[in-house]
Structure formats: C-alpha cells, structure tokens
Amino acid sequence: MNNPELRQLLLSQTCNSTYIESKIDLNEFISLSLSLDLASLNSEMKTALEDLLEQTQYFKENSIPVDLYFPVDKHRKMFSEDLNVNLLVAYDPIYENAKTVLAFYPNGSKVYLSSEKLPDTPTLIVTISEGRFEKALVISVGTCDQGST
C-alpha cells in the first residue's frame, strides 16, 4: 500500500463505512480502486488489482460478501498517520476453533497471528462476511433483573 491515492481511498472508505467495525466490501473497494484515475498507480499494482478482482468473482457471482477492515482502531490510525508503516493483510477463515490467522507483509513474507496477542503492525483483515450490521441499527439493551419478565 505504498500508493498514496489507494491508501487514501482505503482510509476514506473504512472511515466512512456505515457498518460496525468500519467494514467495507472487498469487491466494491477493488472496483473503486480500478475506476479511479490514479496517476501514481503503477502497472504492477493495476495488474494485481485486476487479478484480485478476477479471483473474487466467485464470491460476487454467488452473492457472498467479503469484508475488508481494520479490526483494531489504533491500527487504522497508525496506517493513516505514518506513510511508511508496513501493513499486514490477513485472511480470516471464520473457523472459530482456529488458534492462528495467516497474514502477509507487502514483500510476501508471512506471519501467523494469534487472537490472544494483538499484532503491533497495522493489520487489514479479509474475510467472508459474518453479517453486516449498520452502525445506526445498534440499540443499547439493558439487562433484565433476575425474576422479572
């Protein structure tokens, strides 16, 4: 994510998301990325985005939403404030018994993340959506006293 325009698009989309955890749709993000006239987007990045869009067509054709988001708020802040900060991209397989999640650095090296310890490096999660809940629909619910109806 060393392209400033693409980086800004990601930050803008996640910050303006109407969903809880500021999730955005992966296919929509890729389409937006390719539709922008990004002068600084090199041919390798454009090819990578086109390849990713092609690979995600299965999900789109089968109406399977794929989320993209920063699960840790401070990671989005770190990513927005430091243009040189590395970004891990992790695929979360939605397997609740999984003890680790595989993540990749921009150079392709990989690292396993644990839910027990947050990574220091900003991490962007890619996962099949478990459900998208609008922020405005979240209603605070009080607890019932024991014995009440």
Summary of the structure (lengths in Angstrom):
residues: 149
radius of gyration: 17.4
end to end distance: 53.3
largest distance: 65.8
contacts: 354
relative contact order: 0.18
helix: 37%
strand: 20%
